[in-house]
Amino acid sequence: MRSGAKVAVIGGVFAVVVGAGGYGAYALMSEPTGSSASDEKPAPVKTGPPSRAEVKSTARDFLAAWTAGNPSRAASFTDNKSAAAAALTGYRKDAHISDVTLTAGTRSGTTVPFSVNAVISYGGKKATWTYESKLEVVREKTSGRALVGWKPSVVHPELERGDTLKTGEAETPPPIKAVDRNGTELNAKDHPSLSGVLSTLRERYGDKAGGTAGAELWIARAAPSDAAGSSNGTGDDAQQPPETLKVLSKGTPGTLRTTLDTRMQSVAEQTVNKHPKASAVAIKPTTGEILAVANSPAGEYNAALQGSLAPGSTMKVISSAMLLDKGMAGYDKPHPCPKYAEYGGWKFQNDKKFEIKNGTFAQSFARSCNTAFITQAKKLGDDALTQEARDVFGIGLNWRTGVSTFDGAVPVQADAPKAASLIGQGGVRMNPLTMASVAATVHSGGFHQPYIVSPTLDNRQMAKATRTMSPDTVQQLRKLMQLTATQGTAAEAMAGLGGDIGAKTGSAEVDGQKKPNGWFTAYRGDLAAAAVVPAGGHGGESAGPVVAQMLRAGG
């Protein structure tokens, strides 16, 4: 740093600038306030607030020494020399700040604001940095000198006790260029629903995608033991994360390939945007690859992946698998579907109180008969549905998809809540990701954990179901979902879709909500999708068209 400084007073405002004459020229300019040339008769210790002249001269001398790159001398004009010297030394050495120009503003009492204009240099990168700060001149009680009352905020207004300024390689991961399965770049501008997903991908895979980190100036926050006060047991004493103040360079992005498909992603976003609120997910059943994630409105909260809602009658896919596995139901077997059914003190009924007399289980499934499942509750253990959902469909197995997800919940319940769980109410919670996976499991015959980034990139362990459905159960489930897609509650939405198809509708009641949440899950060939439209009404009418459009886009 240059070795001298001069102070100029212009219109009542003084500026500290580096001069060519060196530091010695400055030293002749001013003696520390309160010094005495006589050792025989020391001046009496001053008391009271610093005078206007003392405030002006103390601030001038402190800022001049700081500008000149002399932290020890600058610290001598403060009431905490060691702390000030350490902070001002670190300002240049640790934060790599040079070419400092400090300009004092108009004082207010004993407070003097000042502006900072400096240069940050690191790794061949330079950036100009400007900000505003202030200092306060106080009276030191022992000597009576007017000194700068030292606080870390003098150096920068956001610094607190124990904090330090650092410049170096950014602590945030390098940027990434996320691409879809075909190499097309993904960005939040074209796909707003992916905003949060892309941010998470950078955090998790920035250091694995081959990019280089940028350079930043940041505040390294003090450890709790270094900050003022001690632990209070409330959790407020946890160390705060670093705070970036200036970015010198953004770094070089690495390329991260995802399982997403831009074409499918665009279709999914267009379809959910037809509703004020809606979410949808598409996956590839044979692999578990996530092809699209869409939310309306788009935002940081990703309801499609992280939502937690009762899935209504789409849950009957899992419930049916359980009944088929246990021999308690069969595609062509007679099965009760009365208007009402009671269990655990609750009275359940079907939509519009319909009933199917002398019907089969296939008819009950296709029309989404609630009582066909409630009547079986008494024959089931409290944990039967939980086991089926977890062990066969992978629900709640801590999916490691590459981004943050909620992997569903089917808790063990007794009495009326147990019965309600069979029709997707009670404590059951799902989202479009989990329900798309349920349909995919039926199509593929086994659970493949969904993912958005290949596990080979970070060698993470994928969730695995502990058992698979019997071939007979798989065959019957596919027939049940096909019947529903062609002749049942999903037929209108699935009209015109041929080939290997299957679907299930759902309508989940919510307390205080006039219309139920509409759900729909389906597959067509090697493509499965699910959607929810909160307060959308019947799933076949609200969420059905969203899913059907995605299945059409799959070809």
N, C-alpha and C positions, 0 to 999 in steps of 0.2 A: 504494500500500500504506500501511496505517496506519503512524504514525511513532514508535511507542514500544513498549517491551516490559518486562515485569516477570518476575521469577523467583520461583517459589514452591517451597518445600521441604516435602513432605508425606510423613511416614512414611518418610524416607530417600530418597524419589523427588522430583526437582525438575522442575517444568514451566515452560516458557517461554510466556508469553501476552502479547498486545498490551495495553498500558495506555493510559489516556486522557491521562496526564500528558506524553506526548511522549518523544522520545528523550533529552532532557536529563536526565530523571529517572533513566534507566538509567545515564547516564554518571557520575552521582555514586555509583553503587552499587559500582563495581569498577574497579580499575586493572589493567592487564595484568600478569600474573604476571611477576615478575622485574624490575619497574621500580624505580628508586631516586630518592629525593628529593634526594640529596646528590651533587653533581658532584665534590666534593673527594675523597671516599673511596668509590669504586664498590665495590659488594658483590662478593665473589668469585664467579666463574662456578660455578654449581651443576653437579654431575655426578650420575650414577646415575639410576635409574628415577624418574619423577615420583612424588611422594608422593600419598597418598590425597586430601589436601586440594587439591593442585595439579590432579589429574585432575578432581575435582569442579568446581573453579572455572573451569578452562579450558574444559571441556565446557559449563558453564553460560553463560559469556561468549560462546562461539562460537555456541551455539544461540540465545541472546538476540539477537545481532546479525543472524543469518540471519532470524529471525522478524520483526525490526523492519524488514526490507527494506533493510539496509545491507550490501551485499556486500563493500565495501572494508574495513569494520571487521571483519566476520566473517572475511575473509581474513587480517586482521592477527593472528588467533589461530591461524594455520596455519603450517606450515614451507614452504609454497609459495604465497606471496601472489598472484602473477600468475595461476597456474592456478586457484586457488580463487576469485579475484575474477571471472575469466572464466566459470567454471562457474555460480557463484551469480547472476551478472548474466543469463546465458542462461536460467537457471531461470525467471526472471520474464518476461524480454522475449521469448525465442524459444519457450519452452514455455507462456507465458501462464498462469503459476501465481501465484495470489494467496491472501490470507487464510490464510497458513501458520501452523499451530500445531505446535510441536515439543515432545514430552514425553519426557524422558529416563527411562530405566529404571534398574535396579540395576546398578552397574558390576561388572565382573569383572576385577580387576587394573587394567590401564590402558585397558581397553576399556569403552566406554559405549554401550549400545544405546539407540535412541530411536525413537519412532513419529512419523509424519508424517500430518497431516490438513490438506488444502489444497483449493482450488477451482481448477479449470481452466476458463477462459473463452475461447471462440472463436466468431466468427460468430454471436453471439447465443445460443449454446448454453453451458450450464454443467454441470459434473459435479463431484461430490465425489471426491477421490482420497485414499486412505489406504494406507500401506505401512510397513514396518519397515526400519530401517537401523542402522548403528553407526559409531562413530568410535574411534580409538585416540589417546591422548595420549602424546607422545614428548618426549624431552629434546633441545632444539636445542643442538648441540655448541658453537657459537661464543658464543652469548649465555647459554646455560644455561637459557633459558626453557622452560617446559612448554607445548607447542603441539600442536595437532591435526595428526597425521601425514596430510598431504593425499593422498587417493586419489579418483578419480572416483566410486568406490563409496560414498563418504560421502553424496553427493547422492542416489544410488539404487544399491542393491546389484548391479544388472545392468549398470551402466555400467563400461566399461573405458577404457583410455587412448585418448584421441582421440575417444571417443564424445560425442554431445551429445543433449539432449532437445529435441524439436520438437513443436509442436502446429500443426495446420493441416488442409487438405483431405486426406483419406485418400489414400495412395499406391496403395492397392488400388482396382481399378476399381469404379464404382458397382454396386450390386446390380441384378439383372435379374429380371424376371418372365418365365420361359421358358414359352411356350405351344406346343401342338401345332399341326398343320396346320389344325385347325378352331377354334383360339382357346382351347382348354381348358388351364388352367394345369397345368404339370408340377412335381412336387415329389418329393423323395427319400423322404418318408414314404410316399406312395402307390406310388412306383416306386423301390424301393431300388437297382435295377440302374442307375439314372440318376444316382446320387450323384456319381460322378466326372465324368460328362458335364456335369452342371449346374455343377459347380465350374469346369471348363474353359471353359464357355461364358461364365461371368462374367468370367474372366480375359481372354478374347479379345475379348469383345463388350460388356463393361460400359460402355465409353466410346463405343460406337456405337449403343446401344439407346435413347438418349434420357434416361437416368437422371442423377441428380446424386450426386456423391460425398459421403460422410459426413465427419465431422471426428474426428480421432484425435490422441492423444499417442503419440509413438513414439520409439524410440532410433535416431538416425541413426548407423550404425556408421562407424567411422573408415576412411579409405582405407588400404590396406596400408602406404603410406609414412609414415602418421601413427601407426600402431600400434607397439607395442614390438617391436623386432627388425626385421630386414630380410628380403627374399625369400630363401627357402632352396631355391627351385627344385623344391619338392615339390608345389606347387599349393595348399598350406595357407594361402598368403598372399593368396588372393583376397578381395576385399571381401565382407563378410557382408551379407545383406539386412536392411532395417530390421525392427525388432521392435516391434509394437504393444503398448503398455502399458495404454491406456485408450481406449475408444470413447465419444466424446461424442454422436455421432449416426450412424445407419447409412446415411443417405442415402436418396434416393428412387429406387426401382427403375424401370428402363425396360423396355418389353415387347420380347421377342425371339421372333420366330416361328421355329419349327423345322419340319422335315419329318416329325417323329414323329407317330404316331397313338396316342392313349391307349388306344383299344380294343385295337388290335393289341399294344401294349406290355403291357397287362395279361394278355392271353392268352399272350404269350411268356414272361413271368415266371412265370405259373402252371405252364406246361408244363416249364420248366427246373427249377423247384423240386421236381419229382418225383424228381430225381436229386441225390445229394450234390454232384456236380460236373457242370455242363453249361453250354453257352453257345449262343446263337442270335441270328441277325440276319435281318430281313426288309427287302427293298428293292423299289422300283417299277422294273421293268426299262426302261420307256420313257424314264425321266428320271434314274434313279440315286438318287432320294430314299430316304433311310433311314427306314423306318417303325417299326422296333422294334429294341431292343438289350437282351438279357437275359443275366444270369449267375447261376449258383448255385454257391457262395454269392455274394451281392451284396457288393461291396467297392470300394475305390478302384481296384484293378487290374481293368481291363476286358478280360477274356480274349476276349470276343466281337469286340472291335475291335483289341486289341493282342496277342492270343495269337500264338504261333509254334510250330506243331506240324506234323508230317508229315501230309498229308491223306489218305493211303492211296488207295484206288481212285477217289475222287471226282476225282483228278487225271487220270483217264483221259478225262475230257471234253476237256481241253486236248490230251492226247496224241492222241486220236482226231481232233480238228480238224486237227492237224498231219499225221497220216497221210492224211486225206482230201484236204487241200490238196495234198499231194505225190503223190497218186495211188497211194499204197501200200496203200490199203484202200478198200473200198466196201461200202455197206449190204448188198447181196445177193451180194457177191463171196465166193468161197471164201477162208477164212483159217485158218491153223493154230492149234490150241489143244491142244498135247500136255500130258501130265502134268507134264513137267519141261522146262526150257530152261536152258542154260548160256551165260553171257557174262562175259568178264573174270575168269574163275576162280571165279565164284559160280554156285551151282545154285539156280534159282528153281523154285517149284512153285505149283500152284493150291490153293485152299481144299479140304481133304480129298482132294487129289491127283486131282481130277476131270479129264476130258479130253473134248473134243468132236471126234469123228471126222467128217471130211468136212463140217465146219460152215462157216457164213458169219461174216463180221465182226459182223453184227448179233447173232447168237447168242452170240458171244464177249463182246460188250459187255454184253448183257443179263444174262449169268451172271457177269460180272466176271472173265473169264479173264485171269490175269496173263501167262501164257506167250504169249498172242496179241500182246502188246506187246513182251515181252522178245526174241522172235524177230526183231523189226524193228530192234533196236538197232544191229546191224552195218551197216545201210544208212543210218544217220543220222549227221550230223556232231555233234561234241560240243556245239555251241551251238544245235542245231536246236530243241530244246524251249524253251530260254531265249528264243529269238527269237519263237517262237509265243506264249508266255505274255506276253511284254512287248508285242510289236507288235500283237497281235490282242486279247488279253484285258486289257491295261493293268497286268499284274502288276509291281510294283516301280517304278511311275512317279511316286512321291512324290505320292500323293493328298492333296488339300487339302480334307478333308471338313468342316472347321470344328472338329473335335476331334482328339485324338491317336489315330493309327491305325498299325498295321503293315500294309503294303500287299503283303505276300507276297514270297517269294524263290524263284527257280528258277535257281540258279547253273549256270554251265557246268561240266560234269563229264565225265570220261572213264572208259572201261572199265566195271567192274561198277557203280559209282555212277551212271553215265549210264543204264544199263539200269534200275536201281532207281528213278530219278527218273520214268521213264515210268509207273510204277504208284504214284507218290506217296510213295516212300520216299527213300532217299539224302539229299541236301541240300535237298530241296524243303520249304518251310515256308509254311503258310497259317493262316487262322482263319475263323470263320463269315462275317465280312464279305467276305473275298476270294472264298470259295467261293459265297456267295450272288450275288456279282457275276458269277462264271463262268456260273452258271445263267441269270442275267439277260441276259448277253451272247448266249447261245444263243437265248433267247426273242426278244430284240429284234433280233438280227442284227448288232449292233454294240455296242462298249463305251461305256457312259455312266458316267463316274466317280461313285461314290457320294458323297453329301454329306448333312449334317444341318442345315446353315445355308446359305441361298441365297448363291451367290457374288456376287450383285448388292449385298449388304450391304457388302462390303469390297473388291469388284473383284479378288478373287484369281483366278488362272489355274487352270483345271481341267486335269487330266491328260487327254491325248488319245492314243488308239491311232493308230499310223502307218498301219495298213492294216486292212481288214475281210476277213472270210471271203467266199469266193465264194458266190453264191446257192445253188449246188449243195451246197457243204459245209454251209451253214446248214440246208438242207432235210434232208440226211442226218443231221446231228447231232440235230435235233428228232425225227426218226423213231427214232433210236437211244435217246434219252431217253424217248420215249413208250413204246417197246417195253419198256424196263426198268421203267417205272412201272406197266405193265399186265400184263406177263407175266414180268418178270425179278426180280432180287433186291429191287426196291423195291415190288413189287406188293402185298405184305401191308400195308405201311404206308400205301400210297396207295389202298387199297380204299375204294370209295364216293365217290371224288373224280372228277368227270367234267369234261368240257370239254377245253380245251387244256392238257394236263399233260405233264410230263417229269420224270425223276428219275435220280439216280445214288447208289449206296451206296458206302461205304468203310470199311475196317477197317485201321488203321495199327498195325503191330507196334512195340512199345517195349521196349527191353532192360530186363530185370529186372521187367517187368510181366506178370502172369499173363494178363490179358485185353487185347486190343488196344483202342485208342481207336476208338469208333464215330463215323462221319461220315455225313452225308446232305445232299444238296443237291437242290433241286427247284423247279419253277415251276408255277403254275396261272394262266392268264390273265396279267394285268399285275401279278403278285405272285411274287417269288422269295424263297426262304428257304434257310438252311443252318444246321446245328447240329453240335456235337461233344459227345460224352459220354466224357470220359476214363475209360479202363478199363471201358467199357460193353459191350465185345464187338462182335458184328456190328452194323454201322451201321444196317441195315434194322430191327433189333429195338430198338436203343437210341435213336439219334438220329432215326430215321425217324418215330416217333410225335410227336416234338416238332415237326418240320417240318410234318407232315401236319395237326396241330391248328392251326398258324398259317395254313396254306393254307385250311383250312375257315373260319377266322375272316374271311378275306378275301372270303367270299361267292362 
